[in-house]
Amino acid sequence: MERRRYIRHLTETGAWLCQPRERRPVPMRSADLSVSGVRLLWLRPLAPGTPLLVRLQLGETGPVIECKGRVCWSAPLENGLHHFGVRFLDVTDDELERLEEFLSSTKARPVLAAV
């Protein structure tokens, strides 16, 4: 069984994804979050390997972080939605600090380790 490096936290954040060939960011919600990536819920699947630009609103009035990411996995859910994991690729030190602060200050529950 693969051990993951970072704890995932069950927390919803506002998220927007920009895909190649898309002109506008697509709004969605996170299902869980770690300092290395995020699991998102959406109406349609995304293929593993898909590059994305990820924008996350950390809390209702918190900062927004933005970084490149790549879809690691994707799977359908029973309710017709899809969930997929995105690994962050270029989080700056400042954004990483904001993300760590958000995760430590919220009531986010650790659920399992994230890649």
Secondary structure, DSSP 8 states (H G I E B T S, - for coil): ----SEEEEE---EEEEE-TT-SS-EEEEEEEE-SSEEEEEESS---TT-EEEEEEE-SSSS-EEEEEEEEEEEEE-TTS-EEEEEEES---HHHHHHHHHHHHHS--EEEEEE-
